[in-house]
């Protein structure tokens, strides 16, 4: 297996360094995922930029975590499941919602369940969601804008999930309490 370097502020390529420095200043540490992504300044910038854009969508924090955790579970990304469980807890996502997402179970809140179901269909069908799936999502109270925002969320998580798969990212200590085995 090809070994990848997990960079920090001192070892990151010059074009990755400002992002890594900003993350460290904001979080107090550089998450392992971003340390590995730093090898490609373009990937690091793309991922952090798209993540920031996804955070500004009309989906609220709970809904965004539903999308991100659903994609991560479907892609069997141990790192992102641990990280986004921790983030979801910080964002006050209800514990029963987090548990359902981690366990691939139905969410009691019907609207959030519609979002999980639609996101699952989006990933499993590689974007070819059947019209009845789109209709059910819209009937649950979501909009056509939200359909496209889910596409953005799937894209963001696919970047990180796939990176984690081949670099075999270790779960950071900050997220280790939420380790997930799938």
Secondary structure, DSSP 8 states (H G I E B T S, - for coil): --------TTTS-HHHHHHHHHHHHHHSS--HHHHHHTTSHHHHHHHHHHHHHHTTSSS-HHHHHHHHHHHHHHTT-HHHHHHHHHHHHHTT--HHHHHHHHHT---SSHHHHHHHHHHHHHHHTTT---HHHHHHHHHTT--HHHHHHHHHHHHHHHHHHHHHHHHT----GGGGGG----
